[in-house]
Amino acid sequence: MRTLRVNNFVSKIAQVLFLTGLMILLLPAALCPADTFTNVRTGEVLHGYKTSKSEGVESFIQAAEKGPVKINLAEWKKKSDRQGRNNNVVVMELAGPIMYQIEAEALQNALTRISDEGPLFILLEIDSPGGRVDLAQNICAALIKASDNVQVISYVKGGRNGGAISAAAAVALATDKIYMSGDSVIGAATMITGQAETMKQAYGEDVGEKLDSAWRARLASLAEHKGRSGMLARAMVDRDLEIIEVNENGKRLFIEAVNKKPGQELVRTWSPKGSLLTLTANEAAKCGFTDAIVGSRQELLQQEGAADANIVINDDIQRAGEELRRAQGQLARIRKSFDFEFKKAEGDMYYAEALRMLREARVEMKTVLNLAKKYPDLNLDVKSIEDNLNTIEASYRNLKRDARRH
């Protein structure tokens, strides 16, 4: 058989791989859970819990007396007393950066599923430096929705990351209660993108300010929705705010310093202008951002009257992260395989060898396409991969045709 010039062959395939991305480094106010339902017209009483399922205006509840039943919640008085619930506390851990869609979706899906199982409450243990705001917002929305059916409590822990920082602070604010360990902090929730760029640096002054403004409003809304100070939440985002605490006729208020009135007594400056508000556990307790400071999960359970509850560990977030790492490893192996083949082909090659390389490249590229579609966190361009797969298949057909002629 006639040989092919390897330089031309490798060059064309290498261009495909560069375009595909294989030759570059990978970047890495809700309702309280209602457990006793009393019909306002008939006086009928049911004990159980609301699930995420509904049909028209009716919601499904799991009742101890009847099992699954549909009711119109507008016709029933609700009381949160945990009667009819399972004696379980489901623990989830949000540790490390909020960076991957697969982990955020795992948390969101788990919240829906767990809320339908009727535990006493969900305990979200947080030790995170924050991360992607879009993912944090999705998690917050899922927490708000879940807390319509089950109480969600966060435990901000002072571990490797020191507490709930940046976007993780927003996640904590979306829960019904916040407990903190004595060595943890919460706050500094600046909206960032990429390598710690502010939104103004990334998108310009005007667009960045609009995005920052929306984020400030979102944090304030989350805080106020759960009975916390929206002004303090804003100070976690905006370093231009100076927030003070004043006493007005015995009423405690958190306001901007520029809005202080003559009759208001200054109690404390919480956030000096020029710095983002970050609260220690003690400070958070003083301003109402945490419900209590605890030294352990068991102490938290005792304070919640759940010391004898069964602890159910949900590791969906961790398993999702492991799945993504396996996909990243598979992608790295494919890249290494291509590199190895190119190093072998440093001289002229026969048609048979070139066809073999193209067949293997086609199989590997199909695998990459499946990975790209299944794992958006791999940051691969699906359209580019599809186009380049077509190029490889066309090259294979043309080379096979030429081989028959010779």
LOGU-774841 format. One record per residue (C-alpha): y, x, z. Coordinates in nm, 3 decimals. Layout:
N
site v->Y	u->X	w->Z
...
***
This chain:
406
site v->0.000	u->0.000	w->0.000
site v->0.356	u->0.109	w->-0.063
site v->0.548	u->0.214	w->0.248
site v->0.881	u->0.072	w->0.361
site v->1.178	u->0.265	w->0.485
site v->1.167	u->0.210	w->0.864
site v->1.542	u->0.256	w->0.905
site v->1.618	u->-0.052	w->0.695
site v->1.344	u->-0.257	w->0.858
site v->1.438	u->-0.168	w->1.214
site v->1.806	u->-0.211	w->1.144
site v->1.763	u->-0.571	w->1.032
site v->1.546	u->-0.665	w->1.330
site v->1.778	u->-0.484	w->1.570
site v->2.071	u->-0.688	w->1.441
site v->1.873	u->-1.003	w->1.515
site v->1.802	u->-0.886	w->1.870
site v->2.161	u->-0.790	w->1.937
site v->2.277	u->-1.130	w->1.817
site v->2.015	u->-1.301	w->2.031
site v->2.121	u->-1.116	w->2.342
site v->1.795	u->-0.933	w->2.414
site v->1.952	u->-0.591	w->2.371
site v->2.226	u->-0.647	w->2.628
site v->2.213	u->-0.648	w->3.007
site v->2.142	u->-0.988	w->3.163
site v->2.395	u->-1.129	w->3.404
site v->2.208	u->-1.167	w->3.655
site v->3.332	u->-4.123	w->5.275
site v->2.984	u->-4.206	w->5.281
site v->2.825	u->-4.483	w->5.484
site v->2.631	u->-4.384	w->5.792
site v->2.255	u->-4.431	w->5.755
site v->2.187	u->-4.789	w->5.856
site v->1.860	u->-4.828	w->6.049
site v->1.892	u->-5.175	w->6.200
site v->1.985	u->-5.450	w->5.952
site v->2.089	u->-5.793	w->6.082
site v->2.139	u->-6.083	w->5.841
site v->2.483	u->-6.228	w->5.917
site v->2.372	u->-6.580	w->5.814
site v->2.015	u->-6.616	w->5.944
site v->2.009	u->-6.356	w->6.221
site v->1.696	u->-6.194	w->6.078
site v->1.655	u->-5.833	w->6.194
site v->1.491	u->-5.552	w->6.001
site v->1.437	u->-5.193	w->6.115
site v->1.418	u->-4.925	w->5.850
site v->1.630	u->-4.724	w->5.612
site v->1.809	u->-4.764	w->5.283
site v->1.672	u->-4.576	w->4.982
site v->1.841	u->-4.460	w->4.663
site v->1.683	u->-4.739	w->4.459
site v->1.870	u->-5.055	w->4.368
site v->1.843	u->-5.354	w->4.137
site v->2.165	u->-5.527	w->4.045
site v->2.361	u->-5.597	w->4.364
site v->2.050	u->-5.554	w->4.578
site v->1.938	u->-5.231	w->4.744
site v->1.585	u->-5.138	w->4.840
site v->1.522	u->-5.065	w->5.205
site v->1.201	u->-4.948	w->5.365
site v->1.153	u->-5.192	w->5.654
site v->0.905	u->-5.142	w->5.937
site v->0.839	u->-5.518	w->5.941
site v->0.791	u->-5.578	w->5.567
site v->0.766	u->-5.246	w->5.386
site v->0.985	u->-5.214	w->5.074
site v->1.229	u->-5.505	w->5.048
site v->1.539	u->-5.586	w->4.842
site v->1.853	u->-5.701	w->5.022
site v->2.217	u->-5.754	w->4.939
site v->2.389	u->-5.520	w->5.185
site v->2.700	u->-5.739	w->5.181
site v->2.496	u->-6.005	w->5.363
site v->2.367	u->-5.777	w->5.636
site v->2.528	u->-5.602	w->5.934
site v->2.422	u->-5.238	w->5.959
site v->2.378	u->-5.022	w->6.268
site v->2.281	u->-4.656	w->6.272
site v->2.026	u->-4.613	w->6.550
site v->1.734	u->-4.435	w->6.376
site v->1.500	u->-4.726	w->6.448
site v->1.239	u->-4.754	w->6.177
site v->1.285	u->-4.393	w->6.066
site v->1.022	u->-4.120	w->6.063
site v->1.044	u->-3.870	w->6.349
site v->1.110	u->-3.587	w->6.104
site v->1.400	u->-3.350	w->6.049
site v->1.398	u->-3.189	w->5.706
site v->1.546	u->-2.839	w->5.702
site v->1.688	u->-2.683	w->5.387
site v->1.844	u->-2.338	w->5.360
site v->2.142	u->-2.254	w->5.142
site v->2.156	u->-1.876	w->5.170
site v->2.328	u->-1.630	w->4.939
site v->2.562	u->-1.698	w->4.646
site v->2.582	u->-2.038	w->4.476
site v->2.529	u->-1.895	w->4.128
site v->2.240	u->-2.065	w->3.953
site v->2.215	u->-2.413	w->3.806
site v->1.841	u->-2.428	w->3.867
site v->1.890	u->-2.382	w->4.243
site v->2.176	u->-2.633	w->4.261
site v->1.971	u->-2.893	w->4.073
site v->1.672	u->-2.828	w->4.300
site v->1.894	u->-2.903	w->4.601
site v->2.036	u->-3.217	w->4.440
site v->1.692	u->-3.352	w->4.345
site v->1.552	u->-3.272	w->4.688
site v->1.833	u->-3.460	w->4.862
site v->1.754	u->-3.777	w->4.666
site v->1.380	u->-3.750	w->4.725
site v->1.412	u->-3.669	w->5.096
site v->1.661	u->-3.949	w->5.161
site v->1.401	u->-4.195	w->5.032
site v->1.143	u->-4.066	w->5.281
site v->1.336	u->-4.181	w->5.590
site v->1.373	u->-3.870	w->5.810
site v->1.596	u->-3.876	w->6.117
site v->1.838	u->-3.652	w->5.928
site v->1.856	u->-3.362	w->5.684
site v->1.965	u->-3.027	w->5.825
site v->2.128	u->-2.794	w->5.572
site v->2.150	u->-2.442	w->5.712
site v->2.428	u->-2.251	w->5.536
site v->2.492	u->-1.879	w->5.515
site v->2.667	u->-1.827	w->5.183
site v->2.966	u->-1.637	w->5.040
site v->3.023	u->-1.920	w->4.792
site v->3.003	u->-1.890	w->4.415
site v->3.043	u->-2.123	w->4.119
site v->3.276	u->-2.411	w->4.192
site v->3.117	u->-2.640	w->3.932
site v->2.778	u->-2.610	w->4.102
site v->2.932	u->-2.656	w->4.447
site v->3.104	u->-2.974	w->4.328
site v->2.772	u->-3.110	w->4.201
site v->2.609	u->-3.029	w->4.534
site v->2.894	u->-3.200	w->4.721
site v->2.854	u->-3.514	w->4.510
site v->2.480	u->-3.517	w->4.584
site v->2.546	u->-3.475	w->4.957
site v->2.793	u->-3.763	w->4.962
site v->2.545	u->-3.983	w->4.777
site v->2.253	u->-3.886	w->5.002
site v->2.452	u->-3.952	w->5.318
site v->2.470	u->-4.317	w->5.217
site v->2.098	u->-4.331	w->5.300
site v->2.045	u->-4.056	w->5.558
site v->2.264	u->-3.846	w->5.782
site v->2.317	u->-3.493	w->5.650
site v->2.411	u->-3.224	w->5.903
site v->2.510	u->-2.868	w->5.819
site v->2.448	u->-2.570	w->6.043
site v->2.679	u->-2.283	w->5.949
site v->2.503	u->-1.965	w->6.055
site v->2.642	u->-1.617	w->6.105
site v->2.381	u->-1.429	w->5.908
site v->2.414	u->-1.180	w->5.625
site v->2.709	u->-1.362	w->5.469
site v->2.878	u->-1.464	w->5.792
site v->2.895	u->-1.840	w->5.745
site v->3.030	u->-2.083	w->5.483
site v->3.281	u->-1.901	w->5.265
site v->3.464	u->-2.014	w->4.950
site v->3.264	u->-2.280	w->4.762
site v->3.010	u->-2.293	w->5.045
site v->3.288	u->-2.420	w->5.272
site v->3.322	u->-2.720	w->5.041
site v->2.948	u->-2.785	w->5.072
site v->2.975	u->-2.787	w->5.451
site v->3.276	u->-3.021	w->5.438
site v->3.069	u->-3.271	w->5.237
site v->2.818	u->-3.317	w->5.521
site v->2.841	u->-3.577	w->5.798
site v->2.846	u->-3.324	w->6.081
site v->2.909	u->-2.950	w->6.099
site v->2.754	u->-2.729	w->6.366
site v->2.836	u->-2.359	w->6.377
site v->2.684	u->-2.055	w->6.541
site v->2.925	u->-1.861	w->6.759
site v->2.948	u->-1.565	w->6.519
site v->3.008	u->-1.765	w->6.198
site v->3.320	u->-1.856	w->6.003
site v->3.421	u->-2.124	w->5.753
site v->3.698	u->-2.120	w->5.493
site v->3.867	u->-1.897	w->5.233
site v->3.779	u->-2.145	w->4.961
site v->3.983	u->-2.003	w->4.671
site v->3.860	u->-2.123	w->4.335
site v->3.733	u->-1.814	w->4.148
site v->3.550	u->-1.735	w->3.827
site v->3.363	u->-1.433	w->3.696
site v->3.422	u->-1.107	w->3.878
site v->3.637	u->-1.254	w->4.156
site v->3.913	u->-1.354	w->3.916
site v->4.145	u->-1.625	w->4.035
site v->4.180	u->-1.924	w->3.805
site v->4.536	u->-1.817	w->3.722
site v->4.415	u->-1.473	w->3.616
site v->4.138	u->-1.621	w->3.407
site v->4.322	u->-1.909	w->3.238
site v->4.692	u->-1.836	w->3.276
site v->4.955	u->-1.963	w->3.517
site v->4.984	u->-2.325	w->3.399
site v->4.615	u->-2.405	w->3.346
site v->4.514	u->-2.208	w->3.654
site v->4.759	u->-2.401	w->3.872
site v->4.623	u->-2.734	w->3.746
site v->4.266	u->-2.629	w->3.825
site v->4.368	u->-2.493	w->4.164
site v->4.555	u->-2.814	w->4.240
site v->4.250	u->-3.024	w->4.157
site v->4.034	u->-2.802	w->4.378
site v->4.279	u->-2.831	w->4.670
site v->4.275	u->-3.208	w->4.636
site v->3.896	u->-3.209	w->4.622
site v->3.860	u->-3.010	w->4.944
site v->4.119	u->-3.225	w->5.120
site v->3.933	u->-3.537	w->5.007
site v->3.599	u->-3.403	w->5.134
site v->3.751	u->-3.316	w->5.471
site v->3.931	u->-3.648	w->5.517
site v->3.625	u->-3.841	w->5.402
site v->3.441	u->-3.705	w->5.705
site v->3.730	u->-3.736	w->5.951
site v->3.855	u->-3.378	w->5.929
site v->4.204	u->-3.249	w->5.851
site v->4.276	u->-3.251	w->5.480
site v->4.580	u->-3.029	w->5.536
site v->4.368	u->-2.755	w->5.695
site v->4.123	u->-2.784	w->5.406
site v->4.409	u->-2.731	w->5.162
site v->4.511	u->-2.418	w->5.354
site v->4.166	u->-2.276	w->5.281
site v->4.261	u->-2.280	w->4.913
site v->4.638	u->-2.229	w->4.902
site v->4.782	u->-1.913	w->5.059
site v->5.135	u->-2.046	w->5.003
site v->5.090	u->-2.317	w->5.266
site v->5.196	u->-2.264	w->5.625
site v->5.011	u->-2.518	w->5.837
site v->5.109	u->-2.591	w->6.194
site v->4.982	u->-2.824	w->6.465
site v->5.239	u->-3.048	w->6.631
site v->5.238	u->-3.303	w->6.908
site v->5.419	u->-3.625	w->6.829
site v->5.422	u->-3.869	w->7.120
site v->5.079	u->-3.753	w->7.230
site v->4.940	u->-3.764	w->6.878
site v->4.794	u->-3.447	w->6.726
site v->4.908	u->-3.372	w->6.370
site v->4.845	u->-3.090	w->6.122
site v->5.140	u->-3.057	w->5.885
site v->5.324	u->-2.808	w->5.664
site v->5.577	u->-2.610	w->5.865
site v->5.857	u->-2.713	w->5.628
site v->5.793	u->-3.079	w->5.717
site v->5.829	u->-3.040	w->6.094
site v->6.065	u->-3.295	w->6.246
site v->6.298	u->-3.229	w->6.542
site v->6.101	u->-3.456	w->6.775
site v->5.769	u->-3.288	w->6.710
site v->5.649	u->-3.027	w->6.958
site v->5.502	u->-2.714	w->6.798
site v->5.156	u->-2.647	w->6.939
site v->5.020	u->-2.374	w->6.713
site v->5.046	u->-2.214	w->6.370
site v->4.703	u->-2.242	w->6.215
site v->4.761	u->-2.086	w->5.875
site v->5.051	u->-1.843	w->5.823
site v->5.198	u->-1.832	w->5.475
site v->5.044	u->-1.562	w->5.260
site v->4.685	u->-1.590	w->5.381
site v->4.393	u->-1.823	w->5.323
site v->4.270	u->-2.014	w->5.625
site v->3.937	u->-1.893	w->5.761
site v->3.823	u->-2.043	w->6.089
site v->3.600	u->-1.880	w->6.347
site v->3.356	u->-2.108	w->6.523
site v->3.585	u->-2.135	w->6.825
site v->3.887	u->-2.213	w->6.607
site v->3.688	u->-2.469	w->6.409
site v->3.591	u->-2.640	w->6.736
site v->3.954	u->-2.653	w->6.851
site v->4.080	u->-2.815	w->6.530
site v->3.789	u->-3.053	w->6.477
site v->3.623	u->-2.879	w->6.185
site v->3.296	u->-2.839	w->6.371
site v->3.123	u->-3.091	w->6.595
site v->2.981	u->-2.824	w->6.825
site v->2.895	u->-2.457	w->6.858
site v->2.523	u->-2.393	w->6.905
site v->2.315	u->-2.081	w->6.947
site v->2.005	u->-2.197	w->6.762
site v->1.847	u->-2.471	w->6.556
site v->1.664	u->-2.596	w->6.865
site v->1.991	u->-2.634	w->7.054
site v->2.131	u->-2.833	w->6.763
site v->1.824	u->-3.060	w->6.765
site v->1.865	u->-3.116	w->7.137
site v->2.227	u->-3.217	w->7.095
site v->2.121	u->-3.459	w->6.820
site v->1.852	u->-3.615	w->7.040
site v->1.580	u->-3.484	w->6.811
site v->1.422	u->-3.210	w->7.024
site v->1.076	u->-3.365	w->6.980
site v->1.112	u->-3.426	w->6.606
site v->0.871	u->-3.279	w->6.353
site v->1.042	u->-2.998	w->6.159
site v->0.972	u->-3.015	w->5.786
site v->1.084	u->-2.708	w->5.592
site v->1.189	u->-2.782	w->5.234
site v->1.192	u->-2.468	w->5.019
site v->1.278	u->-2.625	w->4.682
site v->1.589	u->-2.406	w->4.647
site v->1.392	u->-2.088	w->4.713
site v->1.109	u->-2.186	w->4.477
site v->1.364	u->-2.262	w->4.204
site v->1.513	u->-1.917	w->4.254
site v->1.169	u->-1.757	w->4.227
site v->1.103	u->-1.950	w->3.906
site v->1.425	u->-1.818	w->3.755
site v->1.341	u->-1.463	w->3.857
site v->1.002	u->-1.496	w->3.684
site v->1.183	u->-1.612	w->3.369
site v->1.422	u->-1.318	w->3.394
site v->1.125	u->-1.086	w->3.432
site v->0.954	u->-1.236	w->3.129
site v->1.271	u->-1.189	w->2.925
site v->1.299	u->-0.828	w->3.041
site v->0.937	u->-0.763	w->2.938
site v->1.006	u->-0.903	w->2.592
site v->1.306	u->-0.679	w->2.556
site v->1.101	u->-0.379	w->2.666
site v->0.831	u->-0.472	w->2.416
site v->1.083	u->-0.471	w->2.133
site v->1.220	u->-0.136	w->2.246
site v->0.868	u->0.008	w->2.253
site v->0.788	u->-0.114	w->1.901
site v->1.107	u->0.039	w->1.762
site v->1.031	u->0.374	w->1.922
site v->0.686	u->0.373	w->1.763
site v->0.833	u->0.302	w->1.419
site v->1.029	u->0.622	w->1.370
site v->0.874	u->0.703	w->1.035
site v->0.779	u->0.511	w->0.723
site v->0.541	u->0.223	w->0.781
site v->0.285	u->0.035	w->0.578
site v->0.326	u->-0.329	w->0.484
site v->0.050	u->-0.426	w->0.728
site v->0.229	u->-0.261	w->1.019
site v->0.563	u->-0.418	w->0.926
site v->0.401	u->-0.760	w->0.897
site v->0.241	u->-0.715	w->1.237
site v->0.576	u->-0.631	w->1.391
site v->0.736	u->-0.938	w->1.235
site v->0.452	u->-1.165	w->1.353
site v->0.489	u->-1.036	w->1.707
site v->0.868	u->-1.063	w->1.688
site v->0.830	u->-1.427	w->1.578
site v->0.603	u->-1.508	w->1.874
site v->0.833	u->-1.332	w->2.119
site v->1.142	u->-1.501	w->1.975
site v->0.979	u->-1.843	w->2.013
site v->0.913	u->-1.757	w->2.376
site v->1.277	u->-1.655	w->2.418
site v->1.387	u->-1.985	w->2.261
site v->1.177	u->-2.182	w->2.509
site v->1.319	u->-1.981	w->2.798
site v->1.675	u->-2.031	w->2.675
site v->1.628	u->-2.409	w->2.655
site v->1.458	u->-2.439	w->2.992
site v->1.679	u->-2.197	w->3.187
site v->2.053	u->-2.220	w->3.112
site v->2.106	u->-1.961	w->3.386
site v->1.971	u->-1.695	w->3.148
site v->2.297	u->-1.729	w->2.954
site v->2.129	u->-1.716	w->2.612
site v->2.271	u->-1.881	w->2.301
site v->2.010	u->-2.135	w->2.186
site v->2.171	u->-2.184	w->1.843
site v->2.183	u->-1.810	w->1.779
site v->1.819	u->-1.771	w->1.880
site v->1.714	u->-2.055	w->1.648
site v->1.907	u->-1.900	w->1.359
site v->1.755	u->-1.558	w->1.420
site v->1.406	u->-1.700	w->1.454
site v->1.454	u->-1.854	w->1.111
site v->1.566	u->-1.512	w->0.982
site v->1.253	u->-1.344	w->1.118
site v->1.027	u->-1.612	w->0.968
site v->1.200	u->-1.581	w->0.630
site v->1.167	u->-1.201	w->0.643
site v->0.798	u->-1.236	w->0.724
site v->0.737	u->-1.470	w->0.427
site v->0.928	u->-1.245	w->0.187
site v->0.750	u->-0.931	w->0.308
site v->0.412	u->-1.102	w->0.282
site v->0.492	u->-1.205	w->-0.074
site v->0.595	u->-0.849	w->-0.163
site v->0.275	u->-0.715	w->-0.005
site v->0.061	u->-0.933	w->-0.235
site v->0.241	u->-0.795	w->-0.540
site v->0.154	u->-0.440	w->-0.441
***
